[in-house]
């Protein structure tokens, strides 16, 4: 019999894809010969917001800005932990102005914010799991930013090297199910990072490449419900067997830019 998992109410920050488009190419998912349907993207995003609220979570919104089509991927705007924010410094020049918009939101909503001096793409590469922060590097966020995060939050930071360009952010290859359990795709990581994950999380849920390529690991869990790509069918089955409740939400239009449910969602952690 699967264990019963318990969720808790969360607070999330999202940004409407009002200006979403493929205006440039900065990851392998982006193909300008595959134009997006902005209306469909908006419908999918609104459904995501509806599901969060139906599950009892709080949704805050940051105002989208013309000319910043990737602001919808709010997870990259920073990391809010213990009631304070570490802002972002984006790798791609096209996204760099987003950092100011998210920092402004943090300040206006009462969160002390520090802007990193090195490349750091927020929750895209910084994933809190219990008392620790798992931190990705290899494509976007620098390892120096990992040190800054540890100094700022006073929490252990575990660096993990990403090696597959399709999984350019940690949150495309791994997510936290609760404070002690993760799901991940091993081949997205270097051999040493895979070994570290095996030792630290021996009971992790392992995803296949098909699950990962459906961005099934770009998921959001409240400890019980897991909002997940409907295309990650095998992973959905494994989560169900472990006592979690998968909630499929289609964000396929946003996938054309390399983003999914978690990319759209930054968690605001007060304590």
C-alpha positions as CSV (number, residue, x, y, z in Angstrom):
1,X,0.0,0.0,0.0
2,X,1.4,3.4,-1.0
3,X,2.1,5.8,1.9
4,X,-0.3,8.7,2.3
5,X,1.4,12.0,1.4
6,X,0.3,15.3,3.0
7,X,0.4,18.6,1.1
8,X,0.4,22.1,2.5
9,X,-0.8,25.5,1.3
10,X,1.8,27.3,-0.8
11,X,2.2,30.8,-2.2
12,X,3.2,31.1,-5.9
13,X,4.3,34.0,-8.1
14,X,3.4,33.9,-11.8
15,X,3.4,36.2,-14.8
16,X,0.8,36.2,-17.6
17,X,2.2,35.3,-21.0
18,X,0.6,38.4,-22.5
19,X,3.6,39.2,-24.7
20,X,4.8,35.6,-25.2
21,X,6.5,34.8,-28.5
22,X,9.6,33.2,-29.9
23,X,11.6,36.3,-30.6
24,X,15.0,34.6,-30.2
25,X,16.7,31.2,-29.7
26,X,18.5,30.6,-26.4
27,X,17.9,26.8,-25.8
28,X,17.4,23.7,-27.9
29,X,13.6,23.7,-27.5
30,X,13.3,27.1,-29.2
31,X,12.7,26.8,-33.0
32,X,11.5,29.9,-34.8
33,X,10.1,27.8,-37.6
34,X,7.5,26.6,-35.0
35,X,5.5,29.8,-34.1
36,X,3.5,29.9,-30.9
37,X,-0.2,30.5,-30.5
38,X,-0.3,33.2,-27.9
39,X,-4.0,32.7,-27.2
40,X,-3.5,29.0,-26.5
41,X,-0.6,29.9,-24.3
42,X,-2.8,32.3,-22.4
43,X,-5.5,29.6,-22.0
44,X,-3.1,27.1,-20.7
45,X,-1.6,29.5,-18.3
46,X,-5.0,30.6,-16.9
47,X,-5.8,26.9,-16.4
48,X,-2.6,26.5,-14.4
49,X,-3.6,29.5,-12.2
50,X,-7.1,28.0,-11.8
51,X,-5.7,24.7,-10.6
52,X,-3.4,26.3,-8.1
53,X,-6.3,28.3,-6.6
54,X,-8.6,25.3,-6.6
55,X,-6.1,23.4,-4.6
56,X,-6.1,26.2,-2.0
57,X,-2.8,27.9,-2.9
58,X,-2.2,31.6,-3.1
59,X,-1.3,33.1,-6.5
60,X,0.5,36.4,-6.8
61,X,1.1,38.1,-10.2
62,X,3.9,40.2,-11.5
63,X,3.0,42.5,-14.4
64,X,4.3,41.4,-17.8
65,X,6.4,43.9,-19.8
66,X,6.3,44.4,-23.6
67,X,9.4,43.1,-25.2
68,X,10.1,40.5,-22.5
69,X,8.4,37.4,-23.9
70,X,10.0,35.0,-21.4
71,X,8.8,36.8,-18.2
72,X,6.1,34.1,-18.1
73,X,8.9,31.8,-16.8
74,X,8.7,33.5,-13.4
75,X,10.8,30.8,-11.7
76,X,13.9,32.3,-13.2
77,X,13.3,35.7,-11.6
78,X,14.8,34.8,-8.2
79,X,14.6,32.6,-5.1
80,X,12.5,33.6,-2.1
81,X,13.5,31.6,1.0
82,X,13.1,32.4,4.7
83,X,11.3,35.6,3.8
84,X,14.1,37.2,1.7
85,X,14.9,37.2,-2.0
86,X,18.0,36.5,-4.0
87,X,17.4,38.2,-7.3
88,X,18.6,37.1,-10.8
89,X,21.3,37.9,-13.2
90,X,20.4,36.3,-16.5
91,X,22.9,34.6,-18.9
92,X,21.1,35.6,-22.1
93,X,21.2,39.4,-22.9
94,X,17.6,39.2,-24.1
95,X,16.3,38.2,-20.6
96,X,18.5,40.5,-18.5
97,X,15.9,43.2,-18.1
98,X,13.5,40.7,-16.5
99,X,15.7,40.8,-13.3
100,X,14.8,44.4,-12.6
101,X,11.0,43.6,-12.9
102,X,11.2,40.7,-10.4
103,X,13.4,42.6,-8.0
104,X,10.9,45.5,-8.0
105,X,8.1,43.1,-7.2
106,X,10.1,41.6,-4.3
107,X,10.8,45.1,-2.8
108,X,7.2,46.3,-3.3
109,X,5.9,43.2,-1.5
110,X,8.2,43.6,1.5
111,X,11.0,41.1,0.7
112,X,14.6,42.2,1.3
113,X,16.4,41.5,-2.0
114,X,20.0,41.1,-3.0
115,X,21.1,41.1,-6.6
116,X,23.9,38.5,-7.4
117,X,27.1,39.7,-9.0
118,X,27.3,36.5,-11.0
119,X,25.0,34.7,-13.4
120,X,22.2,33.2,-11.4
121,X,18.8,32.2,-12.8
122,X,16.7,31.9,-9.6
123,X,14.6,28.8,-9.1
124,X,15.6,27.6,-12.5
125,X,18.8,26.4,-11.0
126,X,18.2,26.7,-7.2
127,X,15.9,24.1,-5.8
128,X,15.2,24.0,-2.1
129,X,14.7,20.5,-0.6
130,X,14.1,20.6,3.1
131,X,17.0,22.5,4.7
132,X,19.2,22.2,1.6
133,X,19.4,24.0,-1.7
134,X,20.2,21.8,-4.7
135,X,22.0,24.0,-7.3
136,X,22.6,23.4,-11.0
137,X,25.4,24.6,-13.2
138,X,26.8,23.9,-16.6
139,X,24.6,26.0,-18.8
140,X,23.3,29.0,-17.0
141,X,23.9,29.7,-13.3
142,X,27.6,29.9,-12.2
143,X,29.1,27.9,-9.3
144,X,30.1,31.2,-7.8
145,X,26.4,32.0,-7.4
146,X,26.0,28.8,-5.4
147,X,28.5,30.2,-2.9
148,X,26.6,33.5,-2.8
149,X,23.3,31.6,-2.2
150,X,24.8,29.7,0.7
151,X,26.2,32.9,2.3
152,X,22.9,34.7,1.8
153,X,20.5,32.1,3.1
154,X,22.8,30.3,5.5
155,X,21.7,26.9,4.1
156,X,23.8,24.1,2.7
157,X,24.1,24.3,-1.1
158,X,24.8,21.1,-3.1
159,X,26.2,21.8,-6.6
160,X,25.1,19.5,-9.4
161,X,26.5,19.6,-13.0
162,X,24.1,19.5,-15.9
163,X,25.4,17.9,-19.1
164,X,22.5,17.7,-21.5
165,X,21.6,21.0,-23.2
166,X,17.9,20.0,-23.3
167,X,18.0,20.2,-19.5
168,X,19.7,23.5,-19.3
169,X,18.2,24.4,-15.9
170,X,18.0,22.2,-12.9
171,X,14.3,22.5,-12.7
172,X,13.9,20.7,-16.1
173,X,15.7,17.6,-14.7
174,X,14.7,17.5,-11.1
175,X,12.0,18.6,-8.7
176,X,11.2,18.3,-5.0
177,X,8.3,16.2,-4.1
178,X,8.5,17.1,-0.4
179,X,11.1,18.0,2.1
180,X,13.0,14.7,1.8
181,X,12.1,13.3,-1.6
182,X,13.0,14.3,-5.2
183,X,12.3,13.0,-8.7
184,X,15.0,13.3,-11.3
185,X,16.4,12.1,-14.6
186,X,19.9,10.8,-14.0
187,X,21.3,11.1,-17.4
188,X,20.9,14.9,-17.3
189,X,23.7,15.0,-14.8
190,X,27.5,14.3,-14.8
191,X,28.6,10.9,-13.3
192,X,29.7,12.6,-10.1
193,X,26.5,14.5,-9.7
194,X,24.5,11.3,-10.3
195,X,26.4,9.5,-7.6
196,X,25.8,12.3,-5.2
197,X,22.1,12.3,-5.9
198,X,22.0,8.5,-5.4
199,X,23.7,8.7,-2.0
200,X,21.6,11.6,-0.8
201,X,18.2,10.5,-2.1
202,X,18.2,6.7,-2.3
203,X,14.4,6.7,-2.4
204,X,14.1,9.2,-5.2
205,X,11.6,8.7,-8.0
206,X,13.6,8.1,-11.3
207,X,12.3,9.4,-14.6
208,X,12.8,8.1,-18.0
209,X,14.1,10.2,-20.9
210,X,10.7,10.2,-22.4
211,X,9.3,11.6,-19.2
212,X,12.0,14.2,-19.1
213,X,11.6,15.3,-22.7
214,X,7.9,15.9,-22.0
215,X,9.2,18.3,-19.3
216,X,7.6,16.0,-16.7
217,X,10.2,17.0,-14.2
218,X,9.4,20.6,-14.6
219,X,6.7,19.9,-12.1
220,X,5.4,21.5,-8.9
221,X,4.5,19.6,-5.8
222,X,2.8,20.8,-2.6
223,X,3.8,17.6,-0.9
224,X,0.7,15.7,-2.1
225,X,-0.6,17.0,-5.4
226,X,1.9,17.1,-8.2
227,X,1.1,19.4,-11.1
228,X,2.8,17.7,-14.0
229,X,2.9,17.5,-17.8
230,X,0.3,15.0,-19.1
231,X,2.9,13.7,-21.5
232,X,5.0,12.2,-18.6
233,X,2.9,9.1,-18.4
234,X,5.4,6.7,-16.8
235,X,6.4,9.2,-14.2
236,X,2.7,9.9,-13.4
237,X,2.3,6.2,-12.7
238,X,5.4,6.0,-10.5
239,X,4.2,9.0,-8.5
240,X,0.8,7.5,-8.0
241,X,2.4,4.3,-6.7
242,X,4.3,6.3,-4.2
243,X,1.1,7.9,-2.8
244,X,1.3,11.3,-4.6
245,X,-1.7,12.7,-6.5
246,X,-0.6,13.7,-10.0
247,X,-2.6,16.6,-11.5
248,X,-1.9,16.8,-15.3
249,X,-1.8,20.4,-16.6
250,X,-1.1,21.0,-20.3
251,X,1.5,23.8,-20.9
252,X,2.6,22.5,-24.4
253,X,2.5,25.9,-26.0
254,X,5.0,27.2,-23.5
255,X,7.1,24.1,-24.1
256,X,8.0,25.6,-27.5
257,X,10.2,28.0,-25.6
258,X,11.6,25.3,-23.3
259,X,9.3,26.0,-20.3
260,X,6.6,24.1,-18.4
261,X,4.7,24.3,-15.1
262,X,7.6,24.9,-12.8
263,X,9.2,27.4,-15.2
264,X,6.0,29.4,-14.8
265,X,6.0,29.2,-11.1
266,X,8.2,30.8,-8.4
267,X,7.4,29.7,-4.8
268,X,7.3,32.5,-2.2
269,X,8.7,30.9,1.0
270,X,8.1,33.0,4.0
271,X,9.7,30.6,6.5
